[in-house]
């Protein structure tokens, strides 16, 4: 089993209950998309799966261990086996792209090797290979603050791919990309998971991309799992109900990309 959540709840410091009785599991190598309106709990769910947030209730097992029963060194080792692609990658602006990509394996390296790699990148060829999959090989030695938002997002994807995780989590990984690049980027992430046998979980606002690339769809609303279905069983009525009143949030200033609710398969 790649992960198993049983009755998981989480409340943010402001009192907002982001997860409410969430039970969800996946086998090794599964690929699933988490969809739902803004504020549904998708990002919080991914952070719990990444052992970055400790739930206030319920049970969590990730990669055959319970994260919050581990010692600090063992928890760090677990996190090194999990890669997260963030919507806004936490990459220092002054880093060179090659260094940002190689940082994907910091969890495996000794401190002396990590420091040495800052001065002289230890695996330029490896960074070049994953950047080529993102069509960014020509930016290998550029500083990250010279990249566009979309390019920086793809550097974050390349870093996660270079990490070779057992569990790959992606939180709106293509939100800054045009439709062609978004599709190509998801193709590479899916290919990475298929090659390595990693479990791949992505939260996506673009429902059409979720339906295209993921064989299993998890719908969330108000911190709960509303449905968990094979993609072929997801209907237009289910999507319409899931996103009911979502336009209210968008009118109030939500800057998420427009949703595409059509169930047609590409």
N, C-alpha and C positions, 0 to 999 in steps of 0.2 A: 504494500500500500504506500502511495506517495504521501498522502495526507488524509487525516480524518478529523473533522470537527463535530462535536456532539453537544448541542444545546448551548452554543457559544453566545455570550453577550458582552457588549462593550459600551461604556458610557464615557464620553469625553469630559474634560475638566469643566466645560461650560454647562454640563448637565444634559447635553444632547445624547440620547441613546442611539448609537450608530448601528449596532447589531443587536438582534433580539431573537434568541433561541435558534441560531443558525446551525443546522446540521448538514454537512457536505463532505463528500470523500471522493478520492480519485485514485485509480491504479497507476502504477508506474507507466510512463509513456503516454498517458491520456492527454487530450487537447480539448480544453473547454473555454468558452467565452462567457464572461459575466456582463450582463446588460441591465439597464434600468435607468430611471430618471435621475437627475441630479439630486444628491443627498440620499441616495438609496442605500449607501453603505459599502459601495464597491471598493473604494480605496481602503477603507478600514479593514475590510475582509482580506485584501491582499497584504496589508501590513501585519495582520495576525498570522497569515500563512508564512510570511517571511520572518517570523519570530522577532518582529520589531515592536509589536504591541502585545501586552499580556492581557488577556480577557479577564473580566471581573467574574465570569461564571462560565461553566461548561468545561469540556475537555478538548485538548488540542494535541494531536500527534502529527509530526512532520518528519518524513524520511525515517520512519520507524522509531522515533524517539519523542518524548514529551519535553519540549524545549524548556519549560519553566521548572523542570526538575533537574536540569543539568547544572554542572559547575560552570563558572564564567569561562574557563578555557574551552570546555566542551561546547558551550553555547556559541562561542566564536567560531569553532570548527564547523558547527552545523550551519551557521550563517554563511560561511565560505562556500557551502555547497548550494546556496540559493542565490540566484541573480534576480535583480529587479530592474526593469526598464521604467524610469520615471517619466511622467508627462513633461516635467521641466528637470532635466538631468542635473544633479548636484555636482557640477564639475567646476573647479576653480578656473576663473577666466584666463589667468596667466599660464596655465598648463598648455604644453604642446599636445596636439591631438594624439600623437603616438604614446605619450605618457599617460594620457587619460584612458586610452584603450588598454594599455598594459596594467593599469591599476585594477582591472578586473580580477587579477590573480594575487592581489596583495594578501588575501587571506591564506594563501599557500606559501608565501615567501617569508624568509627570515627578515628581521629588521635590517641587517646589513645589506641584503640583496635589494630590498625595497629602496633604501637610500641610494645605493649605487645606480639603480635604474633611473632615478631622477636625474642623475648627472649624465649617464650614458644608457639609453634604453636597451634593455637586455634581450629583447626579441623583436627587432624591427621587422623581420620577415613575417612573423606571426601577426603583428598589428597590421601590416600591409595587406595580408590575405583577407582579414575580416573587413577592413575598410573597403577593399575592392568589391566585396559583396554589397556594400552600401553605396557604391560608385563615389567613394570619397578618397581613393588612394592618392590622388594628387594633393590632398590637404594634410598629408602625413605629418609634416613638420610645422604646420601653421599653429599659431596660438589660438586657443579656443574662443577668445573674445573677438576674433576676426571672422567667426562663422555666423551664418544666419541661424534663426531659431530652428528651422527645419534641419539644417546641417548638424547643429548641436544635438538635436534629438536622435539623429542617425548615428552620431558618435556614441551616444548612450547605448543604442542598440548594439553597436559593434563591441563595446566594452562588455556587455552581458554575454554576447556570443563568445568572446575570447575567454571568458571565465570558465566555460564548459560546465555549467551547473547541472545538478540532478533535478532541480526544480527551477523553472524559469517563470517569473511573474512579470507581467507588463501592465502598467497603469496608463491607459490612453497613449500607447506608444507611437501613434501616428497622427496625433491631433494637430501637429504643426505642418503636415505634409499635404501636398496636393493629391488628388485621387490616384494618379498613376504611381507616384512614389509611395503612397500609403499601401497600395496593393502589392507593389514590389517588395516593400519592407516586410510586410506580413508573410509574403512568400518565403523570404529568407529566414525569418524567425521560425516558421513552420518547418522548413527544411532543416534548420539547426536541431530542432527537437527530434525530428525523425531520424537524423543521423546519429545523435547521441543517446537516444532513448529517454530524454528528459521529459518530464511532465511540463506542460505549457498551459498556464492560466493567464488570460488577458481580460481586462475590463475595457470595453469599447462603447463609445457613444454612437458610432456609425454601425447601425444594425445590419446594413447590407454586407459590411466586411465580416461581421461576426458570422452571418449565415453562410458566407462564401468559404471561409477558411477553417471553421471549427465544427466538428461533428457533434458537439454537445453544447447546449445553450442553457445557462442558468440565469433566470430572470429574478432581479431583486427590486424590492420596493419597501421603503420605510424600515430598513434594517432586517427584513425578512426575505427568505427564499420563497418566491411566489410560484415558480415552476423550475424544474430541472428535467430537460427533455432532450432526446436526440433531435438534431436540427430538422430532420424530415418531419417531425411531429409538431413543430412550432407553427402555429397558425396566425393569420392576420388578426383574428379576434383576440388572441392571447397578447399580441404586441400592443394592440390598441388599448386594452385594459391596463397593461403594464405601464404605459406612458400617458394614461389619462391625466389631464390637467398639467402636463409638462410644459405646455406653452405659457402657463402662468409664470412659472419660474423663469423662462426665457425672457418674457416681457418685463420681468422685474430686474433684469440685468445679467442673467446667466449668459456667459460668453461662450458656452459650448457650441460646437459645430452643429448645424442643422441635422436632425435625425432623418434617416431613411427607413421607413417601416415596411417597405414592400417585402413580401416573403419569397418572391421569385428567386430561384437559384441561378447562378451564373454557370 
